[in-house]
Structures are given as C-alpha cells and as structure tokens.
Amino acid sequence: LLHKLLTGYPLFDLTEKSRTEISQLISRKMPQAPSKKLKELGQDQINQIARKRSTDPESLIDTLRGDLDAIVLKAVRKEQDERYYSPVSIIEDLDRYRNGQPVVARSGTFRYYFSKFIQRNRWPIAAVATFLLLTTSFGIFYTYQISQERNQARAQAERAERQKQRAEQITSFLVSILELNNPSENAGQQITVKDALENGIQDLQNTTMTPINRAVILGTIGAIQTNIGNVEGAGTTLGNAMSIVTDSLGQQTAKSLGVGTEFAEWNTVVGNNEQAIKTFDTTDSLFHAYNLTDTPKYRTHLLTYSDFLQENGRYEKSL
C-alpha cells in the first residue's frame, strides 16, 4: 500500500498471473525500490504521477531516494528478522522520517546521522554559523585595522626619525660653516661670511649625504648669499640646488621644495621674470605631486609667487 501511495503502482505486476505465480513472485523476488521504479517509467507516466503529488519528476525521485526507499524495502524483506515487527514499527519509522530523524530501515553511518542532525536543526545551526561568521569577520576586520594603524604609526615614527636625522645633519653642517668665523677654529685669520659660505660649498662636495639634504643646504647657503649681496654666487648655488631637486627621484620634503621658491626669487632679483615664472610653476607642481601643499613652506611659496605676480601686473593669476 505504501509503495502504491508513493509511486502510483503496486509492488509487483500481478496482471494475468495465477495464484501459484503470484505466491512465488511475492515469496522469492525482491521488488524494486520506489525511486528506481519511477525512473523506469515513461516520461508521460512519471509526469502524471508527479502532478498528482504536486511536484515534478526529479523532485519526486529525490524525495523517495534514501529513507523512503529503505522503509518500503525493509517492510517486504523475505527474512522475517529483517522486516518490521509490526505495522506500528513501520508507522514509527515513517514518523522518524517526517521529523528528520534517522530511520531504522537504513544502516547508520556517521555521515547519515550527521546529515539528519543538520536537517533537524537547520535554523539554529544557520544562526550559530552566521554568528560565528560575523564574529570571525569582525575579528579579522579589527585585527586588520589594528595592524594598519600599527603599520602607519611605525611608518610615521620612521619618517619622523629620518626627518630628525636629516635636520641634524643639515644643522651640523651649517654650524660647521659658521664656526669658520671663530678665531679658535681658523688660527686667528679673519674670514668673511662670503668666504665661509664658499668654503662650505667646497666642503659639501666632499661630504657624504643624501641629495635632498645637499639641496636644502645649498638652498640655505644661496639664500644667505643673496641677502649679503653675493648675487652671482647665489645664482650658481641656487641653480645647483634646484637641479638636484628636479633630478632627484626620491621622496622630497617641504624644505627641499622650498629651494624652488628661493631660486625663483633670485630670478626676480636679477630681472629674469620669465625664468622666475617657470621656476615658480615647477615648484608649485612639485608641491602638489608630493602632497606637501599643507605645509608652511608651501604657504610661503604661494605668498611669494602672488606678490611677484602682482608686482608684474598679473592680478588675475595672483588671485
């Protein structure tokens, strides 16, 4: 009866068979599993059976395959010890199937019992899995954030240390130039600031340092040369410093780019306005390229450039 309810067909085809044939068939032949029986039917037949059960052929066969196949076959086993003990036993196994529990008709394996456990507890397991996924995701996210912040802090510290070392090297060199005016350092000879700066430039050629530090020192010397009236020397010094800045592929600093402003100002002093504009524009582009526009040096650059433009009647561009 269960087989016919599931498939629409009896266990055996008893059409035009005698009682003896029927008896032998039932006692000796093992019937097909319901799912296998359906697979052997014609397409029209299985479609009709599936429609009566409000499903499609593939879903119907998938539903029968496994527990229901096992329950039907156990109920008609030839060996008495292998069959259900009573109709109640069949009903209990069907109840286990409906409740998603392992059925007696199937030999249990860990995979089978585990799949049944998952089916019975689908939503709680999904909730726990979602919680674990969210917890893990947040943990990974915050770990990544902390790692990023730590790396940024380390990078900032390293950058600050490099800037400190750069400043110390520049300061030390400039102080050594000024010490040349100290009688105790030059055997009593009187050395002018101009001579001290020129000696410093010569010493700089024999001193090992980064191109950026060299450019900053030359820029500082050039600015001093301009202020003391050594315009020609300042032009050479600032020109060399500017060449180092534009030729360098390394990371620039606001101080090194400030060399461009000094060189542009020198060009205005000697009346080379076209070269001044070119140098101002190049320096402005470098400040933007190295993301150093939020620095005092860049603000000084803008004010100096704006003053130059206003003095030359280029009021619109100065704004």
Disulfide bonds with the S-S distance in Angstrom:
none
